[in-house]
């Protein structure tokens, strides 16, 4: 995945921020590896960058409704209060120049590794 994201509206902590994800970020001067960052701080940026707009979408901004966003963290109870930026709300940002409006209805935090456990169960 390679993405350049720029936040347009909503949460103060992400307002007017711009970030790179993927191979383009790796070669950017001043970049930091996300494994060195706090998961609650970098999580919202990675989640928003991972939402890929449909290739045939004609309307701008592209509106995407997510009924339940599932995400896994090492200690969901600990991180619950720290994920304010990705809380239930509307997020407007551009991803590779395409403006998105993403509405998240609810967020469910799961223990890290839960998805792999469910896959093999």
N, C-alpha and C positions, 0 to 999 in steps of 0.2 A: 504494500500500500504506500502510495506517495500522495501527500496532501499538503496544500497550503491553506490554512484557515484564518479567517479574520472575523472576530466577533462584532456584530452590528448593534445589537440591542439586548437589554435586560440586565443580568447580574453585574453588580459593580465590580466584582473581582475579576471578571473577564472582559469588561467593557473596553473597547478600543484596543484589545490585545490582538496580536497576530502571531501564529506559530506554524512551524513546519513539522511534518510527521513523515517518517520513512527515510528512503535513501537520500533525499534532498536535505534533510535535517542533519544527516550524518556528516556531511561535508561543509556545513554552514559554520562560519567563524563564530566562536563563542557558544557553540551548542553544548548541551549537557546530556549525558545518557539518562534516560528516564528511570533506569534501575537505581540511580543515585538519588532520585527525588522521592518525596513523600507520596505514597500512592493516592492519598486523598487529594493532594494538590494537583497532581498531573492527570489523575483519572478522568475528570470532566473533559479536558482537552483531547485525550485519546478517544474517549467515547464519541464525542462530536465529530472528530475526524474520521471515525470508522463508519459513520452513516453516509453511505454512497447514494447520491441521487439517481433515480431511474434514468436510463439513457434516453428514453423517448418522451420524457416529461416536456410539456410545452409551456406551461404556466410558470411565471416568475413572480415572486419567489416560489420555489417548489415547496408545497406543504406536505409534511409527513407527520402522521399521528402515530404515536407509540403508546399502546394501551398499557403494557407493562415492560419496563426496561429491567432486565436481569443483569446484574454484575456481581463478580466474585472478588472478595478481598480476604486477606488472612484472618481478620477478626471483625466480622460484620458489626457486632455490637459497638466496638470501639470506633469504627469509621462512620457509623450512621450519622452522627452529628456533624462530621467534618465534610460531608459531601453536599454542602449547601448549593454549590454552583450547578449541580445536575439534578436538583430537586424537581418536583412536579412543577412544571411551568412551560412557558413558550420560549424557545431559543431561536434567535435570528442571527445567522452568520453566513459567510460565504466559504465555500469549499472549492478550491481550484477555479475561482471566478464565478461559480454558480451559487446564487443566493438561495438559502434554505430557511424555512420556518418549520421548526420541529417542536411539536407539542408532546410532552411526556405526561401521561396521566398518573402513573405511579412508578416507583422505583423499588425493586426488591433486591436486597443484598444477600448474597449466599456465601458460605465458606469457600475459600479458595480451593480449587480442585474438585468442587462439587459436580461441575459439568462432566468431567472425565469419569467420575464415579457413576453418574446417571447413564452415561453412554454404555458402560460395560456391565451395568446391572441387568 
